[in-house]
């Protein structure tokens, strides 16, 4: 980034200097070259290089000073304190929802009377698993939770390996849990499938939900968030 700032400064100064030189007629230019070419060229070249380097150095020093302040560097990324508070609230709410899902697993993954056929009764369904993990709606607190967690990490736990591990685990297990639930939703439609395949993959997704919840628990502990 600093290299780009330096290059931009030099180009900017050079462009400005070029356009600020008064235009002369060809006859005046020829006359000037025969009398003052050597001394003028030497002075102009020296002046141009010196001013370019001075301007570029001031930009570099100013940029380094600005970015060395963590608050300024973080602000440059577009984060705000209110936005971070919202991110914290999303993680806590998402954690509570996963806790509720696991505490009511059978109830939340079972649907009864889905149609008018009285012989079907109740069926296992994976829809709630995908919903609670944030893959069904933009309004869910865990929607794009990976981005939420990375913003919080940048702000509060950039050098904490436990936080990084928690983020990695959540991203992996949430994705796997959603994948298992999706496979389950096609359990009866696939060749050789049936209700037993639907239930099999729902139960496999439960393990991923448990580990996703545990990783959020670690994040909440590190950030000292309240879940009451």
N, C-alpha and C positions, 0 to 999 in steps of 0.2 A: 504493500500500500504506500509506504513512504517513497519507494522508488517511483511509483506512478506520480506522486505529488511533485517529486523533483523534476521529472521529465516534463510534466504539464507546466511547471513554473518556468523552465527554460524556454519551452516552445512559446508560452504566452509572452514572455519578455521579448524574445526574438521577433515575434510577429508584430508586437506593439512598436518596437524600435524600427522595424522595416516600414510600417505605414506612417511613422511620424517624420520620416525624412522628406523635406520639401523636394518637389519635382523641378528639374532644370532642363533647359533645352539642350540639344545635342552639341551645339557650338559652345555653350557654357561648360559643358562636361569636358569637352576636349581641351578647352583652355585651362580648366582647373587641374586636369590631370598633368599637364605639362609643367605646372608651377608648384603644386603642393601635393602631388600624389604620394610621395614617400612619407612625409610627416603626417599628413591627414590620415592615411591608411593605418599607420602605426598607432596613432592616438585613438582612432575610432575602434580598432580591433581591441586595444587594451581596455578602453572604456566599456565596450560591450561585454567582454568576458568578465571584467570585474563586477559590473552591475548585475549580470546574469547570475553569477555565483553568489553575490550578496543577497539577491532576492530569493534565490532557491534555498539558501541556508536559513533565511528567516522563516520560510515556509516549513522546512523540515523541523526546525527547532520548535516552532509553534505547534506543529502537528504532533510531535513527540510529547510535548508538555500536555497537550489536550488528552491524548490517548493514554498517558501514564496515569491519569486519574481514573480509577475504576468506575466511578459514578458516571463520568463523561463517556467513557468507552462503552458502558452498558447502555447509556441513553442513546448513543449513536446507533444502536441496534434496534431502536424503536420500542424498547420496553418501557413500561410505566408502573408505578407502585400500585395503582388501582388495577391494572391488568394482571399483575402478579398475585394480588389478593384474590382475584377471580380464578386464577389458575389453581391456587391453593384450595379454594372452595370446591372446585371441580374434582380435584383428587380426593378430597374427603368424602364428597357426595358419592363419587364412583366407588370408593372403598365400601361405604355403607350399603350401597346397592348390591355389590358382590357378596357381602356378608349376608344380606337378606336372601339373595338367590340360593346360597349354599344352605342356609338354615331352612329353606322351604323348597328344596330341590325337587322333590316328587310333585309337589303342588304346582310349581312354576313350569315344570317341563311336561305336564300332562294336561290335555284338553278333553273335555267331555262334551257330547252333543254338538259336534262340529257341523253336522248336517241333519237332515230329517230321517236318516235311516236308523231305526231303533235298535238294530242288531250290531251296530258298530260300537256303541258305548264310548269308552274313554280310550284315548291314544296318547302315546308319548310324542312330544314335539320339541324340536331343538330351537324354535324361534326365539324363545326367551334368553337362551344362552348368547346368541348373537346380539340381541338387544342390550343385555346388561353389560356386554363387553364393549359396547359403543359402535357396533357395525351396522346398525339399522336406522339410526336417525342422527341428524346433525345437532339435535337438541340434547342428545344424551351427554352427560358430563364426561364420559370417557371417549367421546368422539375425537379422533386425532389426538389421543392421549400421549402419543410419543412426542408430539410437538410441545404439548403442555409440560411434560416432564423435562424436556431439554431446556425450555425457557427457565424453569425453576432451578435446574442444575447450573445454568450459566450465572444466575443471579446469586445463588446461595451456597452451592456445593460443587463448584467447578473442579476442585482438587480432591474430592472425597471419593475414594474407590468403591466404598459400599453403596453410595448413591448411584454411581455408574453401573455397578453390578445389578442393582435393583431395576434400573431403567432397561438394561439389556434383557433381563429375565422377563420383565413385563411385556416388552415388545415381542419377544419370542413366544411366550406362553399365551398371550392374548390372541396372537395370530394363529397359533396351533389350535386353540380352543374354538375359534371361529371356524377354522377349517374342518375340524371334527364335526361341529354342529351342521355345517353346510353338507358334508357327506351324509350325515344322518338324515337330513331333509330329503335326500334322494334314495334312502335305504330301501324303500318298497319298489321304486321305479327301476332300479338297476337289475340286470339279469341275475337271477338267483337270490334276489333280495326279499325282504319281508319285514314284518314288524320287529322281529328279533334283531335285524341289522340296524334298524332305527334306534332301538334301545341300546345296542352295543356302542354305537358311536356317541350317543348322548352321554353315556357313562364315561367314555374315554375323555370327552371334553370336560367333564367335572374335575379331573385331575389338573387340567390346564387352568381352570377357573380358580382352583385352590392356590396354585402357585402364583397366579396373577394377583390375587388378593394379598398374599404374603409379601410380594414385592412392593405393593402400594403401602403396606404396613411399615416396611422399612423406610420408605420415603417420608411417611408421616412422622415416624420417630426421629429421623435426622432433622427434619424441618421443625420439629416440636409443635406439631399441629394438634388441635383439639378435635376429637371426634364425637364429643357429647352433643 
